Amino acid sequence: MFPPQHHADRDAALADSIDLSWLWEYGEHLIDSDPYCLNLGSPARRREILGRYRVRPELFAEANTMANAILGRFKKSIGIALSQ
C-alpha cells in the first residue's frame, strides 16, 4: 500500500520505504539516474529537486512518453506528488 499522495506545490515527507528496483526494466534506455535526495521518511520541500534521470529510447519521439512513465512510477514509489 502506498502512502497518500500530496500536491506538488506543498511540502511533504518521503515514504518510509522506497523501492526503485523497477528501474532495471528500462535497461539501456535509462542512461542516467541520480536519486540524490531520496532519504527514507525525510521531508521534501515544495519544488525541491529530489533527483533526476535521463532516457534514450530507440526512437527520439518516444523520449517524453518514456520519461513520463518513469516519473509516474517515481511518484508511486516515493509517496509524494512530483512535477517536471
C-alpha positions as CSV (number, residue, x, y, z in Angstrom):
1,M,0.0,0.0,0.0
2,F,1.3,3.4,-0.9
3,P,1.1,6.4,1.4
4,P,-1.4,9.2,0.4
5,Q,-0.3,11.4,-2.5
6,H,0.4,15.0,-1.8
7,H,0.1,18.1,-4.1
8,A,3.4,19.0,-5.7
9,D,3.1,22.6,-4.5
10,R,3.2,21.7,-0.8
11,D,5.9,20.3,1.5
12,A,5.6,16.6,2.2
13,A,7.6,13.7,3.5
14,L,9.1,10.8,1.5
15,A,7.8,7.3,2.1
16,D,9.4,5.2,4.9
17,S,10.3,2.6,2.3
18,I,11.3,3.4,-1.3
19,D,11.6,0.6,-3.9
20,L,13.3,1.6,-7.1
21,S,14.1,-1.9,-8.2
22,W,11.8,-1.4,-11.2
23,L,14.3,0.9,-12.8
24,W,16.1,-2.1,-14.2
25,E,13.1,-2.7,-16.6
26,Y,14.2,0.3,-18.6
27,G,17.7,-1.2,-19.3
28,E,19.9,0.7,-21.7
29,H,17.1,3.2,-22.3
30,L,17.7,4.7,-18.8
31,I,21.2,6.2,-19.3
32,D,21.5,8.1,-16.0
33,S,19.7,8.1,-12.7
34,D,20.7,10.2,-9.7
35,P,18.3,10.0,-6.7
36,Y,20.4,12.2,-4.6
37,C,17.8,13.4,-2.1
38,L,15.8,10.3,-1.6
39,N,16.3,9.7,2.1
40,L,13.6,7.5,3.6
41,G,10.9,9.4,5.6
42,S,12.7,12.7,5.2
43,P,10.9,16.0,4.5
44,A,10.6,17.1,0.9
45,R,10.2,20.8,0.5
46,R,7.9,22.3,-2.1
47,R,9.6,22.3,-5.6
48,E,12.8,20.7,-4.2
49,I,14.7,18.7,-6.7
50,L,14.9,15.1,-5.4
51,G,16.8,13.5,-8.2
52,R,17.0,13.3,-12.0
53,Y,17.2,10.8,-14.7
54,R,17.9,10.8,-18.5
55,V,16.4,8.4,-21.1
56,R,17.5,7.4,-24.5
57,P,14.8,5.3,-26.2
58,E,15.3,3.7,-29.6
59,L,13.1,6.4,-31.2
60,F,13.6,10.0,-30.1
61,A,9.8,10.6,-30.4
62,E,9.3,8.1,-27.5
63,A,11.5,10.1,-25.1
64,N,8.7,12.1,-23.5
65,T,6.5,9.1,-23.2
66,M,9.2,7.0,-21.5
67,A,10.2,9.9,-19.2
68,N,6.6,10.5,-18.1
69,A,6.1,6.8,-17.4
70,I,9.2,6.8,-15.2
71,L,8.0,9.9,-13.5
72,G,4.7,8.3,-12.7
73,R,6.4,5.3,-11.2
74,F,8.7,7.5,-9.1
75,K,5.6,9.2,-7.8
76,K,4.2,5.9,-6.6
77,S,7.5,4.7,-5.2
78,I,8.3,7.7,-3.1
79,G,4.8,8.5,-2.0
80,I,4.5,12.2,-2.9
81,A,3.4,14.2,-5.9
82,L,6.1,15.3,-8.3
83,S,6.3,17.9,-11.1
84,Q,8.5,18.1,-14.1
